[in-house]
Amino acid sequence: MFKLLKYLKGPAIFYAILAPILMLLEVAMDLTLPTMLSNIVDIGIANSDINYVLTAGAKMILFAFLGLIGGVGCSIFSTIAAVNLGQNLRDGLFAKIQSLSFLELDHFKTSSLITRLTNDITQVQTMVMMGLRILVRAPLLCIGGLWMAYRLSQRLSIVFVIMIPIILIFVAIVMSKSFPLFKTMQEKIDKVNNVMRENLLGVRVIKAFTMEHKQRDRFNEANDDLMSQSIRAQKIMIILNPVVMLLVNFSVIGVLWYGGYLVQDSLLETGKIMAFINYLTQIMMSMMMVIMISMNFSRAKASADRINEVFATNSSIQENEKTAELTNYDIEFKNVSFKYHEHSEEVLKDISFKIKQGNQVGIIGGTGSGKSSLVNLIPRLYDVSEGEVLIGGQNVKTLSLSELRDKIGVVLQESILFSGTIASNFKFGYHEATQDELDDAAKDAQAMEFIQAKEDGYETVVEQRGKNLSGGQKQRVSIARTLIRDPKILILDDSSSALDMATESKLQRAIKERMKESTVIMIAQRISAVMDADQIIVLDQGEISGIGTHEELLKTNEIYRSIAISQLGEEAVNHE
Ligand SMILES: Nc1ncnc2c1ncn2[C@@H]1O[C@H](COP(=O)(O)OP(=O)(O)OP(=O)(O)O)[C@@H](O)[C@H]1O
């Protein structure tokens, strides 16, 4: 938790120091006022000295006003400091998440990262705000109050000797029971967020399958779980307040009863009893505040741990100092094996092949055969588990990551667009693109026709994740977004699957023409999409089953042949 305080930056550090100082002023005034009141009673009223009463009364008003300034100032500055901390934490965490590789992002799950960025940071922020006020106020008020009360009457202070241990034991029991419950509450919030996110993203599928009831039940289950956990934690907390209040009231009775005897014996004045009760209430209240803040602390600590966990995670894919200029874009896989997790099965096994710069290569294979996993290794979206991926003869791990990714354009299987316009999505990776470059990319990606058909053309609004565009339109915008950067290596991961055959073949021709100098790797389910490639790699359960041209593979590779027969028909295949 304290590690996160380094995110207090700039003037916020000054405010974080100023807030407790102002709180000191408020506490000092709060501690002085009861004694002044007791003096008014014991000196002013007892001696019928109206001047004393008026002067002391005026002083009390002034002190109360100073206390007010201290209190309000502390609230303002602690709020600014805490909000600033929250903002910096969000910035830092967001930047950290951006720096993580696919592997770590898979590990943390999106919904959990959202909870950490929002709810967890808010918990820490609230804790810091409370800490700057209450953590300063409560102990000072407690110790100061005890001291002032002791100075007023040592005899009456016996009440504290009896009551404080009783309260402390009671509070320790309550806290030890509720701390773990508050900790698990945060995990339950994660779960609710997870179900909520999955439901909101998959709302169309849910409606299409009329699964609303089932999903509502799932959400209710997670929500009820969170509620019962909260109730369990709060139930214990609920008894805390009335019991401590009861103990305070017993103490007040004790003070009045014992103080009464002392007054009778002229060992104490009446005003001092009043002041003593004031201090007693302040002490008990400050103890309550410490208890409440400790509860929040346990929750905030759980949140801080979750935030720190992300900060402590380093991307498994590290940026390297550039060793040499990339001038050649031949690709080579040398005995590459890959698994997603240390203990999971290999999804790619001993893969070796070469692709010459400027060649067009198709990758084909059954679903789950490892096609996407294989191409993801080229721009280091994941790192190989064994073997090497070389570009221009150099291991990709030794190249500058930004340069590597700058030179490789990947159109992922899932077309993810950003809210904005069609133009802003085209320019996502190349802000300086001119209108001519936009037009060229749109034409080559076969997107021009549908863009022109839209009333606002390039300025057509794209909603979050492109949900106001059709699957094929989204795919074409994603392709254009990559083409516009003219990458040296273009990877298309089954990214034209939603296009009709005629449009797909136009796209192929356009890409061939545009990317003459570049290497194009195209994953496809349809054989028609890869049959003209210079080389086709057939993957089967993570292994290379064959490499060659369409004609060669038809003769030599059984898997390829059977895919070709199932898609093109036996007659067409035999004819070739
Ligand atoms: N992020 C991931 N974490 C763990 N396992 C994964 C991950 N992505 C894919 N896999 C597993 O790796 C294997 C290969 O998946 P991959 O996506 O590379 O296949 P594919 O040939 O591209 O499939 P498809 O044609 O259906 O897209 C599958 O068994 C899949 O379950």
The ligand as an SDF file (V2000), in Angstrom:
LIG
                    3D

 31 33  0  0  0  0  0  0  0  0999 V2000
   -4.2240  -17.2990  -25.7790 N   0  0  0  0  0  0  0  0  0  0  0  0
   -4.2010  -18.6340  -25.7020 C   0  0  0  0  0  0  0  0  0  0  0  0
   -3.9440  -19.2580  -24.5320 N   0  0  0  0  0  0  0  0  0  0  0  0
   -3.9080  -20.6000  -24.4550 C   0  0  0  0  0  0  0  0  0  0  0  0
   -4.1120  -21.4200  -25.4960 N   0  0  0  0  0  0  0  0  0  0  0  0
   -4.3720  -20.8770  -26.6920 C   0  0  0  0  0  0  0  0  0  0  0  0
   -4.4360  -19.4560  -26.8670 C   0  0  0  0  0  0  0  0  0  0  0  0
   -4.7160  -19.2140  -28.1730 N   0  0  0  0  0  0  0  0  0  0  0  0
   -4.8240  -20.4090  -28.7770 C   0  0  0  0  0  0  0  0  0  0  0  0
   -4.6200  -21.4170  -27.9030 N   0  0  0  0  0  0  0  0  0  0  0  0
   -4.6190  -22.8610  -28.2160 C   0  0  0  0  0  0  0  0  0  0  0  0
   -3.6080  -23.1070  -29.1740 O   0  0  0  0  0  0  0  0  0  0  0  0
   -4.0300  -24.0360  -30.1470 C   0  0  0  0  0  0  0  0  0  0  0  0
   -3.8090  -23.4270  -31.5480 C   0  0  0  0  0  0  0  0  0  0  0  0
   -4.6470  -22.3120  -31.6790 O   0  0  0  0  0  0  0  0  0  0  0  0
   -4.5590  -21.3220  -32.9190 P   0  0  0  0  0  0  0  0  0  0  0  0
   -5.4550  -20.1760  -32.6600 O   0  0  0  0  0  0  0  0  0  0  0  0
   -3.1370  -21.0450  -33.2240 O   0  0  0  0  0  0  0  0  0  0  0  0
   -5.1500  -22.2550  -34.0650 O   0  0  0  0  0  0  0  0  0  0  0  0
   -5.6420  -21.8620  -35.5150 P   0  0  0  0  0  0  0  0  0  0  0  0
   -5.1060  -22.8920  -36.4220 O   0  0  0  0  0  0  0  0  0  0  0  0
   -5.3160  -20.4470  -35.8320 O   0  0  0  0  0  0  0  0  0  0  0  0
   -7.1960  -22.0410  -35.3360 O   0  0  0  0  0  0  0  0  0  0  0  0
   -8.3990  -21.3280  -36.1200 P   0  0  0  0  0  0  0  0  0  0  0  0
   -8.3000  -21.7150  -37.5610 O   0  0  0  0  0  0  0  0  0  0  0  0
   -9.6100  -21.9140  -35.4970 O   0  0  0  0  0  0  0  0  0  0  0  0
   -8.2550  -19.8730  -35.9100 O   0  0  0  0  0  0  0  0  0  0  0  0
   -5.4860  -24.3490  -29.8420 C   0  0  0  0  0  0  0  0  0  0  0  0
   -5.5260  -25.6070  -29.2270 O   0  0  0  0  0  0  0  0  0  0  0  0
   -5.9120  -23.2700  -28.8820 C   0  0  0  0  0  0  0  0  0  0  0  0
   -6.7920  -23.8040  -27.9350 O   0  0  0  0  0  0  0  0  0  0  0  0
  1  2  1  0
  2  3  1  0
  2  7  2  0
  3  4  2  0
  4  5  1  0
  5  6  2  0
  6  7  1  0
  6 10  1  0
  7  8  1  0
  8  9  2  0
  9 10  1  0
 10 11  1  0
 11 12  1  0
 11 30  1  0
 12 13  1  0
 13 14  1  0
 13 28  1  0
 14 15  1  0
 15 16  1  0
 16 17  2  0
 16 18  1  0
 16 19  1  0
 19 20  1  0
 20 21  2  0
 20 22  1  0
 20 23  1  0
 23 24  1  0
 24 25  2  0
 24 26  1  0
 24 27  1  0
 28 29  1  0
 28 30  1  0
 30 31  1  0
M  END
$$$$
